[in-house]
Structure formats: C-alpha cells, structure tokens
C-alpha cells in the first residue's frame, strides 16, 4: 500500500469525529523529512480547540498507523 493511501486510511479513522463538529481534514503534502502537512477545513479551521484536535487526534492516529511520520502540522492553524 502506498504512503498516501495509508495516510488517508489513518485520517478516515478520525474523520467522523471531525465531521460531527462540522469540520474535516485534507492532506497538503508529505515532506521529504516525513512531516505530514494538513489543512483543517470547515469548523475545524476556526475552532480554538483545533490545535489540541490536531495533536491529540490527527497526529496520534497518523503516527500510530504510520510510525515513519515524525510530525503532523496544519498549514492553516494560527498557534496561539
């Protein structure tokens, strides 16, 4: 299975929770040094809890499924 497919599968495992809150996530890129860059969309892009959602939810799910990925960062979150 390709890395991109693995990433989508990992994201699919948490998408229902994001969608329940009116948001979603999409892959922007996987860098050469194994940093996954994503974009939080919908309600997730402006939610004050989105940084926590990203770290606890998205990053955990992705790293559990794909240990090679060292970090997940959102391109559109303003870190407070």
TIVO-2410 file (N, C-alpha, C; in nm, 3 decimals):
# residues 80
REC num residu      c1      c2      c3 atome chaine
REC   1      X   0.084  -0.118   0.000     N      A
REC   1      X   0.000   0.000   0.000    CA      A
REC   1      X   0.089   0.125   0.000     C      A
REC   2      X   0.047   0.222  -0.077     N      A
REC   2      X   0.125   0.345  -0.085    CA      A
REC   2      X   0.108   0.430   0.040     C      A
REC   3      X   0.208   0.513   0.066     N      A
REC   3      X   0.207   0.600   0.183    CA      A
REC   3      X   0.082   0.688   0.184     C      A
REC   4      X   0.046   0.741   0.066     N      A
REC   4      X  -0.070   0.829   0.058    CA      A
REC   4      X  -0.198   0.756   0.100     C      A
REC   5      X  -0.210   0.631   0.058     N      A
REC   5      X  -0.327   0.552   0.096    CA      A
REC   5      X  -0.330   0.528   0.247     C      A
REC   6      X  -0.213   0.498   0.303     N      A
REC   6      X  -0.204   0.475   0.448    CA      A
REC   6      X  -0.246   0.600   0.524     C      A
REC   7      X  -0.201   0.716   0.476     N      A
REC   7      X  -0.235   0.842   0.541    CA      A
REC   7      X  -0.386   0.864   0.536     C      A
REC   8      X  -0.446   0.844   0.419     N      A
REC   8      X  -0.590   0.863   0.404    CA      A
REC   8      X  -0.667   0.767   0.496     C      A
REC   9      X  -0.620   0.643   0.507     N      A
REC   9      X  -0.686   0.547   0.595    CA      A
REC   9      X  -0.680   0.593   0.740     C      A
REC  10      X  -0.563   0.643   0.780     N      A
REC  10      X  -0.548   0.692   0.917    CA      A
REC  10      X  -0.640   0.811   0.942     C      A
REC  11      X  -0.648   0.901   0.844     N      A
REC  11      X  -0.736   1.017   0.858    CA      A
REC  11      X  -0.883   0.976   0.858     C      A
REC  12      X  -0.915   0.874   0.779     N      A
REC  12      X  -1.053   0.826   0.776    CA      A
REC  12      X  -1.098   0.776   0.913     C      A
REC  13      X  -1.003   0.728   0.992     N      A
REC  13      X  -1.039   0.675   1.123    CA      A
REC  13      X  -1.084   0.785   1.220     C      A
REC  14      X  -1.043   0.908   1.193     N      A
REC  14      X  -1.084   1.018   1.282    CA      A
REC  14      X  -1.179   1.116   1.216     C      A
REC  15      X  -1.199   1.102   1.084     N      A
REC  15      X  -1.288   1.195   1.013    CA      A
REC  15      X  -1.429   1.204   1.072     C      A
REC  16      X  -1.489   1.092   1.114     N      A
REC  16      X  -1.626   1.101   1.169    CA      A
REC  16      X  -1.635   1.198   1.287     C      A
REC  17      X  -1.530   1.205   1.368     N      A
REC  17      X  -1.531   1.295   1.483    CA      A
REC  17      X  -1.522   1.441   1.437     C      A
REC  18      X  -1.438   1.464   1.337     N      A
REC  18      X  -1.425   1.599   1.284    CA      A
REC  18      X  -1.555   1.642   1.216     C      A
REC  19      X  -1.613   1.550   1.138     N      A
REC  19      X  -1.736   1.581   1.065    CA      A
REC  19      X  -1.852   1.606   1.161     C      A
REC  20      X  -1.852   1.538   1.276     N      A
REC  20      X  -1.957   1.558   1.375    CA      A
REC  20      X  -1.958   1.703   1.423     C      A
REC  21      X  -1.841   1.766   1.419     N      A
REC  21      X  -1.829   1.906   1.460    CA      A
REC  21      X  -1.829   2.001   1.341     C      A
REC  22      X  -1.861   1.950   1.224     N      A
REC  22      X  -1.870   2.035   1.105    CA      A
REC  22      X  -1.737   2.065   1.039     C      A
REC  23      X  -1.637   1.982   1.063     N      A
REC  23      X  -1.507   2.005   1.003    CA      A
REC  23      X  -1.455   1.885   0.928     C      A
REC  24      X  -1.334   1.899   0.877     N      A
REC  24      X  -1.269   1.787   0.809    CA      A
REC  24      X  -1.120   1.818   0.799     C      A
REC  25      X  -1.049   1.729   0.733     N      A
REC  25      X  -0.905   1.746   0.721    CA      A
REC  25      X  -0.865   1.700   0.581     C      A
REC  26      X  -0.768   1.770   0.521     N      A
REC  26      X  -0.716   1.721   0.394    CA      A
REC  26      X  -0.565   1.730   0.392     C      A
REC  27      X  -0.505   1.637   0.320     N      A
REC  27      X  -0.359   1.629   0.311    CA      A
REC  27      X  -0.309   1.737   0.216     C      A
REC  28      X  -0.209   1.812   0.261     N      A
REC  28      X  -0.145   1.910   0.175    CA      A
REC  28      X  -0.020   1.847   0.112     C      A
REC  29      X   0.067   1.794   0.197     N      A
REC  29      X   0.187   1.727   0.145    CA      A
REC  29      X   0.254   1.645   0.253     C      A
REC  30      X   0.336   1.552   0.209     N      A
REC  30      X   0.425   1.480   0.299    CA      A
REC  30      X   0.565   1.523   0.257     C      A
REC  31      X   0.636   1.589   0.347     N      A
REC  31      X   0.769   1.639   0.312    CA      A
REC  31      X   0.870   1.526   0.307     C      A
REC  32      X   0.987   1.555   0.252     N      A
REC  32      X   1.093   1.455   0.241    CA      A
REC  32      X   1.141   1.407   0.376     C      A
REC  33      X   1.129   1.493   0.478     N      A
REC  33      X   1.172   1.451   0.612    CA      A
REC  33      X   1.055   1.397   0.695     C      A
REC  34      X   0.953   1.348   0.626     N      A
REC  34      X   0.841   1.277   0.689    CA      A
REC  34      X   0.757   1.362   0.785     C      A
REC  35      X   0.733   1.486   0.745     N      A
REC  35      X   0.639   1.571   0.817    CA      A
REC  35      X   0.514   1.580   0.730     C      A
REC  36      X   0.403   1.540   0.788     N      A
REC  36      X   0.277   1.545   0.715    CA      A
REC  36      X   0.213   1.681   0.737     C      A
REC  37      X   0.187   1.752   0.628     N      A
REC  37      X   0.124   1.883   0.638    CA      A
REC  37      X  -0.021   1.868   0.594     C      A
REC  38      X  -0.111   1.913   0.680     N      A
REC  38      X  -0.254   1.900   0.651    CA      A
REC  38      X  -0.323   2.035   0.664     C      A
REC  39      X  -0.444   2.038   0.614     N      A
REC  39      X  -0.527   2.157   0.629    CA      A
REC  39      X  -0.656   2.116   0.697     C      A
REC  40      X  -0.689   2.187   0.804     N      A
REC  40      X  -0.816   2.163   0.872    CA      A
REC  40      X  -0.919   2.250   0.802     C      A
REC  41      X  -1.033   2.191   0.768     N      A
REC  41      X  -1.133   2.263   0.692    CA      A
REC  41      X  -1.264   2.272   0.769     C      A
REC  42      X  -1.354   2.355   0.719     N      A
REC  42      X  -1.484   2.371   0.783    CA      A
REC  42      X  -1.469   2.433   0.921     C      A
REC  43      X  -1.549   2.385   1.016     N      A
REC  43      X  -1.548   2.440   1.151    CA      A
REC  43      X  -1.412   2.422   1.218     C      A
REC  44      X  -1.338   2.320   1.178     N      A
REC  44      X  -1.209   2.292   1.243    CA      A
REC  44      X  -1.106   2.402   1.217     C      A
REC  45      X  -1.122   2.473   1.107     N      A
REC  45      X  -1.020   2.573   1.074    CA      A
REC  45      X  -1.024   2.693   1.168     C      A
REC  46      X  -1.140   2.718   1.229     N      A
REC  46      X  -1.151   2.836   1.315    CA      A
REC  46      X  -1.177   2.802   1.461     C      A
REC  47      X  -1.182   2.673   1.492     N      A
REC  47      X  -1.212   2.633   1.629    CA      A
REC  47      X  -1.091   2.654   1.719     C      A
REC  48      X  -1.112   2.713   1.838     N      A
REC  48      X  -0.999   2.735   1.929    CA      A
REC  48      X  -0.936   2.604   1.978     C      A
REC  49      X  -1.010   2.495   1.970     N      A
REC  49      X  -0.958   2.366   2.015    CA      A
REC  49      X  -0.883   2.292   1.904     C      A
REC  50      X  -0.874   2.353   1.787     N      A
REC  50      X  -0.819   2.280   1.672    CA      A
REC  50      X  -0.674   2.237   1.692     C      A
REC  51      X  -0.595   2.315   1.765     N      A
REC  51      X  -0.457   2.275   1.789    CA      A
REC  51      X  -0.452   2.146   1.871     C      A
REC  52      X  -0.539   2.137   1.968     N      A
REC  52      X  -0.545   2.017   2.051    CA      A
REC  52      X  -0.598   1.899   1.969     C      A
REC  53      X  -0.699   1.925   1.888     N      A
REC  53      X  -0.754   1.821   1.799    CA      A
REC  53      X  -0.644   1.768   1.709     C      A
REC  54      X  -0.565   1.859   1.655     N      A
REC  54      X  -0.457   1.820   1.565    CA      A
REC  54      X  -0.358   1.730   1.637     C      A
REC  55      X  -0.310   1.773   1.752     N      A
REC  55      X  -0.207   1.697   1.823    CA      A
REC  55      X  -0.261   1.565   1.878     C      A
REC  56      X  -0.371   1.573   1.952     N      A
REC  56      X  -0.422   1.454   2.021    CA      A
REC  56      X  -0.491   1.359   1.926     C      A
REC  57      X  -0.563   1.413   1.829     N      A
REC  57      X  -0.642   1.328   1.740    CA      A
REC  57      X  -0.570   1.291   1.613     C      A
REC  58      X  -0.547   1.391   1.530     N      A
REC  58      X  -0.492   1.365   1.397    CA      A
REC  58      X  -0.351   1.309   1.404     C      A
REC  59      X  -0.263   1.377   1.477     N      A
REC  59      X  -0.123   1.331   1.481    CA      A
REC  59      X  -0.113   1.192   1.543     C      A
REC  60      X  -0.187   1.169   1.649     N      A
REC  60      X  -0.182   1.039   1.714    CA      A
REC  60      X  -0.228   0.928   1.620     C      A
REC  61      X  -0.338   0.951   1.551     N      A
REC  61      X  -0.391   0.850   1.459    CA      A
REC  61      X  -0.294   0.822   1.345     C      A
REC  62      X  -0.235   0.927   1.291     N      A
REC  62      X  -0.142   0.910   1.179    CA      A
REC  62      X  -0.014   0.839   1.224     C      A
REC  63      X   0.043   0.883   1.336     N      A
REC  63      X   0.169   0.822   1.382    CA      A
REC  63      X   0.150   0.677   1.425     C      A
REC  64      X   0.031   0.647   1.477     N      A
REC  64      X   0.002   0.509   1.516    CA      A
REC  64      X  -0.003   0.419   1.392     C      A
REC  65      X  -0.065   0.471   1.286     N      A
REC  65      X  -0.079   0.393   1.163    CA      A
REC  65      X   0.050   0.391   1.082     C      A
REC  66      X   0.125   0.502   1.087     N      A
REC  66      X   0.246   0.517   1.005    CA      A
REC  66      X   0.358   0.573   1.091     C      A
REC  67      X   0.428   0.486   1.163     N      A
REC  67      X   0.533   0.531   1.256    CA      A
REC  67      X   0.645   0.612   1.190     C      A
REC  68      X   0.661   0.598   1.059     N      A
REC  68      X   0.767   0.671   0.990    CA      A
REC  68      X   0.744   0.822   0.993     C      A
REC  69      X   0.618   0.861   1.003     N      A
REC  69      X   0.587   1.004   1.005    CA      A
REC  69      X   0.624   1.060   1.142     C      A
REC  70      X   0.709   1.164   1.141     N      A
REC  70      X   0.761   1.215   1.268    CA      A
REC  70      X   0.675   1.328   1.326     C      A
REC  71      X   0.597   1.394   1.241     N      A
REC  71      X   0.523   1.509   1.289    CA      A
REC  71      X   0.407   1.538   1.194     C      A
REC  72      X   0.299   1.590   1.251     N      A
REC  72      X   0.187   1.636   1.169    CA      A
REC  72      X   0.167   1.782   1.201     C      A
REC  73      X   0.163   1.865   1.098     N      A
REC  73      X   0.137   2.006   1.123    CA      A
REC  73      X   0.030   2.058   1.029     C      A
REC  74      X  -0.048   2.151   1.080     N      A
REC  74      X  -0.155   2.210   0.999    CA      A
REC  74      X  -0.103   2.339   0.939     C      A
REC  75      X  -0.132   2.359   0.812     N      A
REC  75      X  -0.082   2.478   0.744    CA      A
REC  75      X  -0.168   2.601   0.775     C      A
REC  76      X  -0.287   2.578   0.829     N      A
REC  76      X  -0.379   2.691   0.846    CA      A
REC  76      X  -0.422   2.718   0.989     C      A
REC  77      X  -0.347   2.668   1.085     N      A
REC  77      X  -0.381   2.697   1.224    CA      A
REC  77      X  -0.289   2.808   1.274     C      A
REC  78      X  -0.349   2.911   1.328     N      A
REC  78      X  -0.269   3.014   1.394    CA      A
REC  78      X  -0.247   2.967   1.536     C      A
REC  79      X  -0.124   2.935   1.569     N      A
REC  79      X  -0.095   2.885   1.703    CA      A
REC  79      X  -0.094   3.002   1.800     C      A
REC  80      X  -0.178   2.989   1.902     N      A
REC  80      X  -0.194   3.098   1.999    CA      A
REC  80      X  -0.072   3.110   2.089     C      A
***
